[in-house]
Amino acid sequence: MDLQESIKSRRSIREFTDKKPDWREIIEAIHSAQYAPMVGNLFPMKFLIVDDEKIIAEIAKWSEQEFINQAKYVIVLISDEGIVTTPFPDKGEVFLRQEAGAAIENFLLSLTEYGLSTCWIGHFNEEKVRKSLKVPEAYTIEAIFPIGYSKEKPKKSKPKSDIYNLLYFNQWENNRMRKIEKIDSRAPEGY
Ligand SMILES: Cc1cc2nc3c(=O)[nH]c(=O)nc-3n(C[C@H](O)[C@H](O)[C@H](O)COP(=O)(O)O)c2cc1C
């Protein structure tokens, strides 16, 4: 699968089959996250791999999202804020959020390439999840990813906004663009 295909076919999946993913492919996807751009070339992320059914059930409960129980593996992304805020006290927190996003997208696209599915879980009770996973206070739980194989063929993805509404030229007041046939030759119809 090429990069454009991974980007455009990745979907949030909330129904998984019983088939257990190959953990090696998950590790490869985590490895992809290590290539994301990071300020100062520091890597402040940790990945906690959960395959214990009881702990997965607790994560589902503290996220109020029952479908997480279907996953055989749940990956929890944890950041070590001090690694970024110490050298960059002014913008460290913002950088860390951006870096988590960059690492996550590499991870998600790699999973897609391996035919694996997930859903980015941001709604969870951090303190309850922290207790279940015994994560020390100094770390932030950024996001949770239940991993599996999609039960159904996911619907095709679409761009989340009209490109004509998000482009500006030189200055904020110039946000109109003449409609053109296709933004690039690889774009799907209507893009
Ligand atoms: C920061 C963030 C938090 C999210 N939290 C949840 C969540 O708790 N539960 C959920 O079902 N989906 C969650 N999602 C997934 C979005 O609902 C999903 O990306 C969106 O509906 C678009 O669908 P797509 O991923 O298939 O393009 C989250 C996405 C992001 C980026």
The ligand as an SDF file (V2000), in Angstrom:
LIG
                    3D

 31 33  0  0  0  0  0  0  0  0999 V2000
   -8.0840   13.6670   19.6290 C   0  0  0  0  0  0  0  0  0  0  0  0
   -9.0820   12.6330   19.1730 C   0  0  0  0  0  0  0  0  0  0  0  0
   -9.8600   11.9990   20.1140 C   0  0  0  0  0  0  0  0  0  0  0  0
  -10.7990   11.0300   19.7060 C   0  0  0  0  0  0  0  0  0  0  0  0
  -11.5040   10.3540   20.6620 N   0  0  0  0  0  0  0  0  0  0  0  0
  -12.3760    9.4000   20.2800 C   0  0  0  0  0  0  0  0  0  0  0  0
  -13.0550    8.6280   21.2660 C   0  0  0  0  0  0  0  0  0  0  0  0
  -12.8540    8.7670   22.4800 O   0  0  0  0  0  0  0  0  0  0  0  0
  -13.9300    7.6920   20.8270 N   0  0  0  0  0  0  0  0  0  0  0  0
  -14.1720    7.4590   19.4910 C   0  0  0  0  0  0  0  0  0  0  0  0
  -14.9930    6.5840   19.1770 O   0  0  0  0  0  0  0  0  0  0  0  0
  -13.5250    8.1620   18.5320 N   0  0  0  0  0  0  0  0  0  0  0  0
  -12.6260    9.1130   18.8930 C   0  0  0  0  0  0  0  0  0  0  0  0
  -11.8950    9.7810   17.9480 N   0  0  0  0  0  0  0  0  0  0  0  0
  -12.0460    9.4120   16.5190 C   0  0  0  0  0  0  0  0  0  0  0  0
  -12.8940   10.4120   15.7310 C   0  0  0  0  0  0  0  0  0  0  0  0
  -14.2280   10.3090   16.1400 O   0  0  0  0  0  0  0  0  0  0  0  0
  -12.7240   10.0840   14.2310 C   0  0  0  0  0  0  0  0  0  0  0  0
  -11.3870   10.3240   13.8520 O   0  0  0  0  0  0  0  0  0  0  0  0
  -13.6620   10.9130   13.3690 C   0  0  0  0  0  0  0  0  0  0  0  0
  -14.9930   10.5430   13.5780 O   0  0  0  0  0  0  0  0  0  0  0  0
  -13.3370   10.8010   11.8840 C   0  0  0  0  0  0  0  0  0  0  0  0
  -13.3940    9.4770   11.4420 O   0  0  0  0  0  0  0  0  0  0  0  0
  -12.1330    8.7810   10.7190 P   0  0  0  0  0  0  0  0  0  0  0  0
  -11.0430    8.6270   11.7610 O   0  0  0  0  0  0  0  0  0  0  0  0
  -12.6630    7.4510   10.2350 O   0  0  0  0  0  0  0  0  0  0  0  0
  -11.6750    9.6590    9.5920 O   0  0  0  0  0  0  0  0  0  0  0  0
  -10.9700   10.7360   18.3180 C   0  0  0  0  0  0  0  0  0  0  0  0
  -10.1590   11.3890   17.3840 C   0  0  0  0  0  0  0  0  0  0  0  0
   -9.2190   12.3060   17.7910 C   0  0  0  0  0  0  0  0  0  0  0  0
   -8.3260   12.9590   16.7620 C   0  0  0  0  0  0  0  0  0  0  0  0
  1  2  1  0
  2  3  1  0
  2 30  2  0
  3  4  2  0
  4  5  1  0
  4 28  1  0
  5  6  2  0
  6  7  1  0
  6 13  1  0
  7  8  2  0
  7  9  1  0
  9 10  1  0
 10 11  2  0
 10 12  1  0
 12 13  2  0
 13 14  1  0
 14 15  1  0
 14 28  1  0
 15 16  1  0
 16 17  1  0
 16 18  1  0
 18 19  1  0
 18 20  1  0
 20 21  1  0
 20 22  1  0
 22 23  1  0
 23 24  1  0
 24 25  2  0
 24 26  1  0
 24 27  1  0
 28 29  2  0
 29 30  1  0
 30 31  1  0
M  END
$$$$
